[in-house]
Amino acid sequence: MKGFTGKLVGSLYPITEEECKQIHKSAVRVLEEGGMRCDDERAAKMFERAGCKIEQDGKLIKFSEKIIMEAFDKCPSNFKLHGRHDPELDINIGHDEVHFATVTGRYIEDFRTGERRQATRQDAIEGTRIADALENVHGLYKSVMWIYDEPKICNSQILVAEQMKNTNKTSTWVYNTGADHEIPDLIKIWGIAAGGAEALKERPHLIGHVIANPPRVVDVNYTSWLIGFCDAGIPVTVYSALMGGATGPATLAGMLVQIMAETLALVVQVQTYKPGHYLTFCSFNPSMDMRTGLWSFGNPEYGTVGTGIAAMARHYGVPCVGFCICDSCDTDQQTSYEKALKLYNYALSGIALSWDIGGMAGFNFVTWPEMVLENEIASFIGQYLKGIRVDEARMAVDEILEVGPLPGSYLNRRHTRDWYRKEFLIPELSNRDFFESWERGHTELQEKAKHKAAKILETQESPVKPEIQKEIDDYLDFVVKRDVG
Amino acid sequence: MRGPAIDERYFDKLAQTVIDGQEEECLRIIHEGLNNGMDPLEAVEKGLAKGINKVGDDFAEEIVFLPELVMAADVMKAGMKILDEKIKAEGKERKSMGKIVIGTVKGDIHDIGKSVVAAVLQANGFDVIDLGMDVEPDAFIQTVVDNDADCLGMSTLLTLTLSVMGETIKKMGEKGLREKVKVIVGGCPVTQEFGDEVGADAVGFDSKDGLTKVSELLSI
């Protein structure tokens, strides 16, 4: 599935190359002098194998620059995430193409009734179907955070199963419940969806998340996920989840240094466990709202640090992905400006995949009309990214000389007919009526989005082969019997 | 050499150390004051409490924010440790808005949110016993009993450790504590529905909400 490309992708540099070197040097100093606390014996062994200095009975790991750069030598500079049984849905994770994906939420605003409620299994299915239908959604996060009408113990398995049964688009996964069978069960389901465990290795269709516990702790649970993802051949994204002013410094450069320190440690961990494994950096860097103590995602600092992480990724020669998300608790102008600004900045900085479409209020709620609206925002961004392409045909000098001066018009010209669709965005939902016509009667933007969401759900069928759906259902039956009885 | 005059200006200096987040200076003034006959109860009311109330009011007005509040609470805590010992030694008693034991549950090492709530409660006159993180249910309960606390606050960031809250509340019930001791829970995965399910008296969604709910629970 071709992402958005163009002259402006990767054109934003919030820090210079010289400043990237300073950030690198500072991150290395943090790891050399301060190290990472390691709460996991398996992780400690990985770091020991890498040649790190192990202190405090395996609880403190210190890194040299040599070890870090050796790890980067093993990192591929780009890779492909594959559509399941549909190469048209493949996406390139590198530096030249930008993609957008959905994000998740615990609650849903039911667009049919207006009710805000806990998400259900049916919502997970519908969210997946809508994402599957939208042309600017290149991948999916779980459509809802949690399914409240299903048992806790196998919640993740049901969520993933329903996603795998309703779309062939690429996916992602962040650790959910930590239940014992979660990792092998999910890997099994992803494998079934791919066409088998070997097919999953050859054509991975999701990114797995491996996250440090800030400040400067290698997490036990994520080490388990690292092992699971790497063994299954699933690319990983490694990052810090620090909160500026709380678990990270209250300066943007300081946040970037600590993020890099924690990320570099995870790069070493991944490349030691499985040399050459695909990985990316990731932007997930809220700051604390100092009025409430809550994490804030929609703020400009989040976006700026995110673009800084992308710059560092380019410096090291690895791709970068990121979460966008907003703070607004409604489908309002705040959602639009927080998201559009950040998504655009991310795209300019070359972030290859941004999880943002359809969710609001941190990870707290989703609504399908918003997913539809943000699909349109994505199209605007894609258009901006093209920049101005300059060539003989586009400069159109012969055309200009022929048509002008007045009363010449371009409207009925072959050149106009050939080019307008390629050069101009024709939005689906955005209003362009003349004001007085609009005043006389119009459909509100939200209504248009609801109408489109409803239409998709009436008509969109699962593209997943019935035999794959059945195999997933059979495995899920086994899981539910095992865990629930 | 004569010591300083222990008067309103002296207590204002003490209050200012809380406002400015100056722990070393706070402790210096307290030790100096106590050595010169300062009444520890007055030091609390006219010094530390005055300072923390000012910070609390400024926080409510959005003149200062969490960094100032948390530092002020830390200074207050350090000062109160010394003054409370002295008050006890003199056989006196100190008034309190209410006593709250707070901590992050067993299995979770995230404590920023909980510390913010603790600071806000302290800034508003509550006595807070912060047990930190990774706290066993029995440790919560024993601390509540030992300190005759009015309220227990439990926090978690992880879905996995939610069950510890329910376990703790259940054990409190078995020990007959639920009549007297209120329970408030909070943290990223904690919903109202979850709070109701485990029998908590309230769910706090952020630090200000936590303060409002604790005040309501203790009928302040």
Interface residues (C-beta under 8 A of the other chain):
Chain A: R106 Q118 W146 Y148 N176 T177 G178 N213 V217 N221 M243 G245 A246 T247 A250 M288 M290 R291 T292 G293 L294
Chain B: E62 F65 L66 P67 I109 I112 G113 V116 V117 V120 L158 T159 L160 T191 E193 D206 S207 K208
